[in-house]
Amino acid sequence: MEINYSVGLDIGTTKIVAIIGRENEYGKIEVLGIGQSKSLGVHRGVVNNITQTIKSIQQAVEQAEANAGLKIGTVVVGIAGQHIRSLHHSDYITRADSEEVINEEDLDKLCNQVYKLVMLPGEEIIHVLPQEYKVDGQAEIKEPIGMYGGRLEANFHVVVGQVSSIKNVGRCIKSAGLELGNITLEPLASSDAVLSKEEKEAGVALLDIGGGTTDLAIFKDGIIRHTAVIPFGGGVITEDIKEGCSIIEKQAELLKIKFGSAWPGENKDNEIVSIPGLRGREPKEITLKNLSKIIHARVVEIVEQVYTEIKTYGHEEQKKKLIAGIVLTGGGSQLKHLKQLVEYITGMDTRIGYPNEHLAGDSDPEIASPLYATAVGLLMNAVSNGGKAKAAKAVKDQEEELVLAGHEEEEELAGLNKPTRERKSVFDKWSEKLKDFLDNAE
């Protein structure tokens, strides 16, 4: 029996995760296998060593394949990095016939028009996300399909990235023997995995603290309102400990995970940890108070940058208030007392986001860790895209059968029972364009 499964691939700065899964009969995600490798060749979310990255991807993929006993073909990949920026744009189309109701094609036409925006040299549009529509001047329309109107307007949230970075990711996937199914923005993937519908309605900021970058996605009224990638993550905290305590990186990372805290008041002056010296040298003694002072200083800097972004979005206006506060996820969110520090700096309610809501009940508890939020989100994206592709294929097959039958009666019946043709999202079209672009670039 053939198993339908999908694959998400999270290419991070510290780790690469390949996750294989499918949707079970309850609409939950069942994880069939997971593989992870140390990420070599990625710096602050951007590939800077192709050969190393290909090796790391292959390692993670092989482990996931062995784990699931399945072969990986097409993957959905996340993109992040400091080259990502977002902007707001309004656009409109004038419809030829205002006596006909607005349909999918009109929305596609409007979205495609935004893709033609002229970007800075070397930049490319990754996502065009409609916020709300206006029909003949009537504002705040969430779903204009089925309405009458001559002028269709919309506000868009446009996510932009560097062409070279996107091409490099595509190149790594291809050279690792895989096929690129889709590229999605990592904070969007994480938000699918850890945020509830109610939170997105009420207003929430998702903060994904990774090794190389901290990704931010803000939602209000169920719509994405703002995205940003801040080029600092857990890696710079480790770097600071390494410099501040004059120790090697491996030890600094262990210190951070085992004894690190974002709140210096917690540690007493006499709490000391001893670190073995390098080859025959004396061991080093470090007070936990000093350790958490180093961590605190850097975390405050990251959180303040995030808070500036939240204020830029307009959180202080009554109408744009983020009632559900902040959700922290990613490996960096596991730092002790981070939640309290974020609440203290921003004055906003904070919780840690676990990607377990969409996972099947018997999933490995390890996968429900904030570490895997992005990977689970990418898998969800792959599963929903796979479902769409299947629906579209079923429609196509059905239509072909009708054509082959060729009887008028059947034609009439087909007119009545014709399934709605699956609409290709603007994003699928974009990934196709990108695929062609990568194939030609070879």
C-alpha positions as CSV (number, residue, x, y, z in Angstrom):
1,M,0.0,0.0,0.0
2,E,1.3,3.4,-1.0
3,I,1.8,5.8,1.9
4,N,1.2,9.5,1.2
5,Y,3.7,11.5,3.1
6,S,5.2,15.0,3.0
7,V,8.6,16.4,4.1
8,G,9.6,19.6,5.8
9,L,13.3,20.7,5.8
10,D,14.4,23.4,8.2
11,I,17.9,24.7,7.3
12,G,18.9,26.5,10.4
13,T,22.1,28.1,11.6
14,T,22.8,25.5,14.3
15,K,20.9,22.5,13.1
16,I,19.2,21.1,10.0
17,V,16.0,19.1,10.6
18,A,14.3,16.9,8.1
19,I,10.8,15.7,9.2
20,I,8.6,13.2,7.4
21,G,4.9,13.0,8.2
22,R,1.3,12.7,6.9
23,E,-2.1,13.7,8.0
24,N,-4.1,11.1,9.9
25,E,-7.9,10.6,9.8
26,Y,-8.4,13.2,12.5
27,G,-6.7,15.9,10.5
28,K,-3.6,15.8,12.9
29,I,0.0,15.5,11.7
30,E,1.5,12.1,12.3
31,V,5.3,12.2,12.3
32,L,6.8,9.2,10.6
33,G,10.5,10.0,10.9
34,I,12.8,12.8,11.9
35,G,16.5,13.4,11.2
36,Q,18.8,16.1,12.3
37,S,22.4,17.1,11.8
38,K,24.7,19.9,12.9
39,S,24.4,22.7,10.5
40,L,27.8,23.6,8.9
41,G,27.9,26.3,6.3
42,V,25.0,28.4,7.4
43,H,25.6,31.8,9.1
44,R,22.8,33.9,10.5
45,G,20.2,32.0,8.5
46,V,22.1,32.4,5.2
47,V,24.1,29.7,3.3
48,N,27.7,30.7,3.2
49,N,29.3,27.3,2.3
50,I,27.4,25.3,-0.3
51,T,29.5,22.1,0.1
52,Q,29.1,21.9,3.9
53,T,25.4,22.7,3.7
54,I,24.8,19.9,1.1
55,K,26.6,17.4,3.4
56,S,24.6,18.5,6.4
57,I,21.3,18.3,4.5
58,Q,22.2,14.8,3.3
59,Q,23.0,13.6,6.8
60,A,19.7,14.9,8.2
61,V,17.7,13.4,5.2
62,E,19.4,10.0,5.5
63,Q,18.7,9.8,9.2
64,A,15.0,10.7,8.6
65,E,14.7,8.2,5.8
66,A,16.3,5.4,8.0
67,N,14.0,6.4,10.8
68,A,10.8,6.3,8.7
69,G,11.8,3.6,6.2
70,L,10.8,5.9,3.4
71,K,12.5,7.7,0.6
72,I,12.5,11.5,0.5
73,G,11.8,13.2,-2.8
74,T,10.2,16.6,-2.6
75,V,10.7,18.9,0.4
76,V,9.2,22.2,1.6
77,V,12.0,24.5,2.8
78,G,12.0,27.5,5.2
79,I,13.9,30.7,4.4
80,A,15.1,33.2,6.9
81,G,18.2,35.3,7.4
82,Q,19.0,39.0,7.8
83,H,18.4,39.7,4.1
84,I,14.6,39.3,4.6
85,R,12.6,42.5,4.8
86,S,8.9,43.3,4.6
87,L,7.0,46.3,3.2
88,H,3.4,47.5,2.8
89,H,1.9,48.1,-0.5
90,S,-1.6,49.1,-1.8
91,D,-2.7,48.2,-5.3
92,Y,-5.9,48.1,-7.4
93,I,-7.4,46.7,-10.5
94,T,-10.3,48.1,-12.6
95,R,-12.6,45.3,-13.6
96,A,-13.9,45.2,-17.2
97,D,-17.5,44.2,-16.1
98,S,-18.8,45.5,-12.8
99,E,-22.1,43.5,-13.5
100,E,-20.2,40.3,-12.9
101,V,-19.3,39.2,-9.3
102,I,-15.6,39.3,-8.2
103,N,-14.0,35.8,-8.5
104,E,-10.7,34.0,-7.8
105,E,-9.2,35.3,-11.1
106,D,-9.7,38.9,-10.1
107,L,-7.8,38.2,-6.8
108,D,-5.0,36.4,-8.7
109,K,-4.7,39.3,-11.2
110,L,-4.4,41.7,-8.3
111,C,-1.8,39.6,-6.5
112,N,0.2,39.0,-9.7
113,Q,0.3,42.7,-10.3
114,V,2.1,43.2,-6.9
115,Y,4.7,40.6,-8.0
116,K,5.7,42.9,-10.8
117,L,6.7,45.6,-8.3
118,V,10.2,46.9,-9.0
119,M,12.5,45.8,-6.1
120,L,16.1,46.9,-5.3
121,P,18.7,45.2,-7.5
122,G,19.3,41.6,-6.4
123,E,16.0,41.4,-4.5
124,E,13.0,39.2,-5.2
125,I,9.5,39.0,-3.7
126,I,8.9,35.9,-1.7
127,H,5.4,36.3,-0.4
128,V,2.5,38.7,-1.3
129,L,0.0,38.4,1.6
130,P,-3.3,40.3,1.1
131,Q,-4.4,42.1,4.3
132,E,-7.9,43.5,3.6
133,Y,-9.7,44.5,0.4
134,K,-11.7,47.5,-0.7
135,V,-14.5,47.2,-3.3
136,D,-15.6,50.5,-4.8
137,G,-14.3,52.4,-1.8
138,Q,-16.0,50.1,0.8
139,A,-13.2,49.3,3.2
140,E,-12.3,46.4,5.5
141,I,-13.5,43.5,3.4
142,K,-11.9,40.2,4.3
143,E,-13.4,38.1,1.5
144,P,-14.5,40.0,-1.6
145,I,-15.4,36.9,-3.7
146,G,-19.0,37.0,-4.8
147,M,-19.4,40.8,-4.4
148,Y,-20.2,43.3,-7.2
149,G,-17.8,46.1,-7.9
150,G,-15.7,47.9,-10.6
151,R,-12.6,48.7,-8.6
152,L,-10.9,46.1,-6.4
153,E,-8.2,47.4,-4.1
154,A,-6.1,45.7,-1.4
155,N,-3.4,46.4,1.1
156,F,-0.6,43.8,0.9
157,H,2.2,42.7,3.2
158,V,5.1,42.0,0.9
159,V,8.0,39.9,2.0
160,V,11.3,40.4,0.1
161,G,14.5,38.5,0.1
162,Q,17.8,38.3,-1.8
163,V,17.8,36.4,-5.1
164,S,21.3,35.0,-4.5
165,S,20.4,33.6,-1.0
166,I,17.2,32.0,-2.4
167,K,19.1,30.5,-5.3
168,N,21.8,29.1,-3.0
169,V,19.2,27.3,-0.9
170,G,17.7,25.9,-4.1
171,R,21.1,24.8,-5.3
172,C,21.8,23.0,-2.0
173,I,18.5,21.1,-2.2
174,K,19.1,20.1,-5.8
175,S,22.7,19.0,-5.2
176,A,21.6,17.0,-2.2
177,G,19.4,14.9,-4.6
178,L,16.1,16.4,-3.5
179,E,13.4,18.4,-5.3
180,L,12.3,21.8,-4.1
181,G,8.5,21.7,-3.5
182,N,8.0,25.1,-1.9
183,I,9.8,27.9,-0.1
184,T,8.1,29.5,2.9
185,L,9.2,32.2,5.3
186,E,10.3,30.5,8.6
187,P,8.4,32.8,11.0
188,L,5.2,32.0,9.0
189,A,5.9,28.2,9.3
190,S,6.6,28.5,13.1
191,S,3.4,30.5,13.5
192,D,1.3,27.7,11.8
193,A,2.8,25.2,14.3
194,V,2.5,27.1,17.6
195,L,-0.3,29.8,17.4
196,S,-4.0,29.2,17.8
197,K,-6.6,30.8,15.6
198,E,-7.9,32.8,18.6
199,E,-4.5,34.2,19.3
200,K,-4.1,35.3,15.7
201,E,-7.5,37.0,15.9
202,A,-6.8,38.8,19.2
203,G,-3.3,40.0,18.1
204,V,-0.1,38.2,18.9
205,A,3.6,38.5,18.3
206,L,5.5,35.2,17.6
207,L,9.1,35.3,18.5
208,D,11.2,32.4,17.2
209,I,14.7,32.6,18.8
210,G,17.0,30.4,16.7
211,G,20.7,30.0,16.7
212,G,21.6,32.7,14.2
213,T,18.5,34.8,13.9
214,T,15.4,35.8,15.8
215,D,12.3,35.8,13.6
216,L,9.2,37.9,14.4
217,A,5.7,37.5,13.0
218,I,2.8,39.7,14.1
219,F,-0.8,38.8,13.6
220,K,-4.0,40.7,14.3
221,D,-7.6,39.9,13.2
222,G,-6.3,36.6,11.9
223,I,-4.1,38.4,9.3
224,I,-0.3,38.6,9.2
225,R,0.6,42.3,9.8
226,H,4.3,42.5,10.2
227,T,7.4,40.2,9.8
228,A,11.0,40.9,10.6
229,V,14.3,38.9,10.9
230,I,16.7,40.2,13.6
231,P,20.3,39.0,12.9
232,F,20.9,37.9,16.5
233,G,20.1,34.6,18.2
234,G,21.4,32.1,20.7
235,G,24.7,32.0,18.9
236,V,25.7,35.5,19.9
237,I,24.9,34.7,23.6
238,T,27.3,31.7,23.4
239,E,29.9,33.9,21.7
240,D,29.6,36.5,24.5
241,I,30.1,33.7,27.2
242,K,33.1,32.4,25.3
243,E,34.7,35.9,25.1
244,G,33.7,37.0,28.6
245,C,34.9,33.8,30.4
246,S,37.8,33.0,28.0
247,I,36.7,29.5,27.3
248,I,36.1,27.5,24.2
249,E,32.7,27.5,22.3
250,K,31.7,24.0,23.2
251,Q,32.1,24.7,26.9
252,A,30.3,28.1,26.5
253,E,27.3,26.4,24.9
254,L,27.1,23.7,27.7
255,L,27.3,26.4,30.3
256,K,24.5,28.4,28.7
257,I,22.2,25.3,28.5
258,K,23.0,23.8,31.9
259,F,23.4,26.9,34.2
260,G,22.4,29.9,32.1
261,S,19.7,32.2,33.2
262,A,18.4,35.5,31.8
263,W,17.8,36.9,35.3
264,P,21.0,37.7,37.3
265,G,19.2,38.2,40.6
266,E,18.5,34.5,40.7
267,N,22.1,33.4,41.5
268,K,23.9,33.8,44.8
269,D,27.4,35.2,44.8
270,N,29.0,32.0,46.0
271,E,27.6,29.7,43.3
272,I,30.6,28.6,41.2
273,V,31.1,26.2,38.3
274,S,34.5,24.7,37.5
275,I,35.5,24.2,33.9
276,P,38.3,21.8,33.0
277,G,41.3,23.6,31.5
278,L,42.7,22.9,28.1
279,R,45.3,20.2,28.0
280,G,47.1,20.2,31.3
281,R,46.1,23.8,32.2
282,E,44.4,24.7,35.5
283,P,40.6,24.4,35.6
284,K,38.7,27.8,35.4
285,E,36.2,28.9,38.0
286,I,33.2,31.0,36.9
287,T,30.5,32.4,39.2
288,L,27.0,31.8,38.0
289,K,26.1,35.4,38.8
290,N,28.7,36.6,36.2
291,L,27.5,34.0,33.7
292,S,23.9,35.3,33.9
293,K,25.0,38.9,33.8
294,I,26.7,38.2,30.4
295,I,23.5,36.4,29.2
296,H,21.2,39.0,30.5
297,A,23.0,41.9,28.8
298,R,22.7,40.2,25.4
299,V,19.1,38.9,25.8
300,V,17.9,42.4,26.8
301,E,19.5,43.8,23.6
302,I,17.6,41.2,21.5
303,V,14.3,41.7,23.3
304,E,14.5,45.5,23.0
305,Q,15.1,45.2,19.3
306,V,12.0,43.0,19.0
307,Y,10.0,45.4,21.1
308,T,11.0,48.3,18.8
309,E,9.7,46.2,15.9
310,I,6.4,45.6,17.8
311,K,6.0,49.3,18.4
312,T,6.8,50.1,14.8
313,Y,3.9,47.9,13.8
314,G,1.7,50.1,16.1
315,H,1.0,48.0,19.2
316,E,0.6,51.1,21.3
317,E,-2.5,52.2,19.3
318,Q,-5.7,50.9,20.8
319,K,-6.9,49.4,17.5
320,K,-3.7,47.5,16.9
321,K,-3.1,46.2,20.4
322,L,-1.8,42.7,20.6
323,I,-4.1,41.3,23.2
324,A,-2.6,37.8,23.2
325,G,0.9,39.3,23.9
326,I,4.0,37.4,22.9
327,V,4.7,33.7,22.2
328,L,8.3,32.5,22.4
329,T,9.5,29.5,20.5
330,G,12.7,28.1,18.9
331,G,15.6,26.6,20.8
332,G,16.5,30.0,22.4
333,S,13.1,30.1,24.1
334,Q,14.3,27.4,26.5
335,L,16.6,29.7,28.3
336,K,15.7,29.9,32.0
337,H,13.7,32.9,33.2
338,L,13.4,34.3,29.6
339,K,9.6,34.5,29.8
340,Q,9.8,36.6,32.9
341,L,12.4,38.9,31.4
342,V,10.4,39.4,28.2
343,E,7.3,40.2,30.3
344,Y,9.3,42.7,32.4
345,I,10.8,44.6,29.4
346,T,7.6,44.7,27.2
347,G,4.9,44.6,29.8
348,M,3.1,42.0,27.5
349,D,1.7,38.6,28.4
350,T,4.2,35.9,27.4
351,R,4.0,32.1,27.0
352,I,6.3,29.5,25.5
353,G,5.0,28.0,22.2
354,Y,5.1,24.2,21.7
355,P,4.2,22.7,18.3
356,N,2.1,19.9,19.9
357,E,-1.4,21.2,19.1
358,H,-1.4,19.9,15.5
359,L,0.6,16.7,16.2
360,A,-1.1,13.3,16.6
361,G,-1.6,12.2,20.2
362,D,1.0,9.4,20.0
363,S,3.9,11.6,18.7
364,D,7.3,11.5,20.3
365,P,7.2,14.1,23.1
366,E,10.7,15.3,21.9
367,I,9.2,16.6,18.7
368,A,6.8,18.8,20.7
369,S,9.7,20.8,21.8
370,P,10.0,24.5,20.8
371,L,13.3,23.4,19.0
372,Y,11.2,21.8,16.3
373,A,8.5,24.5,15.8
374,T,9.8,25.6,12.4
375,A,10.3,22.1,11.1
376,V,6.7,21.0,12.2
377,G,5.3,24.2,10.6
378,L,7.1,23.4,7.3
379,L,5.8,19.8,7.4
380,M,2.2,21.2,7.9
381,N,2.8,23.4,4.9
382,A,4.0,20.4,2.9
383,V,1.0,18.3,4.0
384,S,-1.5,21.0,3.0
385,N,0.2,21.6,-0.3
386,G,0.2,17.9,-1.0
387,G,-3.5,17.7,-0.3
388,K,-4.2,20.6,-2.7
389,A,-2.1,18.9,-5.4
390,K,-4.1,15.7,-4.9
391,A,-7.4,17.5,-5.1
392,A,-6.3,19.4,-8.3
393,K,-5.2,16.0,-9.8
394,A,-8.5,14.4,-9.0
395,V,-10.4,17.3,-10.6
396,K,-8.2,17.0,-13.7
397,D,-8.6,13.3,-14.0
398,Q,-12.4,13.6,-13.6
399,E,-12.5,16.3,-16.3
400,E,-10.4,14.2,-18.6
401,E,-12.8,11.3,-18.1
402,L,-15.8,13.5,-19.0
403,V,-14.0,14.7,-22.1
404,L,-13.3,11.1,-23.2
405,A,-16.9,10.1,-22.6
406,G,-17.8,13.0,-24.9
407,H,-21.6,12.6,-24.6
408,E,-23.8,15.7,-24.4
409,E,-25.8,14.4,-21.5
410,E,-22.7,13.8,-19.6
411,E,-21.4,17.2,-20.6
412,E,-24.6,18.7,-19.1
413,L,-24.3,16.6,-15.9
414,A,-20.6,17.6,-15.7
415,G,-21.7,21.3,-15.8
416,L,-23.9,20.6,-12.7
417,N,-21.5,18.4,-10.8
418,K,-18.3,20.0,-11.9
419,P,-15.9,20.1,-8.9
420,T,-14.5,23.5,-8.2
421,R,-11.1,23.6,-9.8
422,E,-8.4,23.8,-7.2
423,R,-7.0,27.3,-7.3
424,K,-3.3,27.6,-7.5
425,S,-2.1,29.9,-4.8
426,V,0.1,32.8,-5.9
427,F,2.8,31.1,-3.9
428,D,2.7,27.8,-5.8
429,K,3.0,29.8,-9.0
430,W,5.9,31.6,-7.5
431,S,7.6,28.4,-6.6
432,E,7.1,27.1,-10.1
433,K,8.7,30.3,-11.5
434,L,11.6,29.8,-9.0
435,K,12.0,26.2,-10.1
436,D,12.3,27.1,-13.7
437,F,14.7,29.9,-12.8
438,L,16.9,27.4,-10.8
439,D,16.8,24.9,-13.6
440,N,17.9,27.4,-16.1
441,A,20.6,28.7,-13.8
442,E,22.3,25.3,-13.6
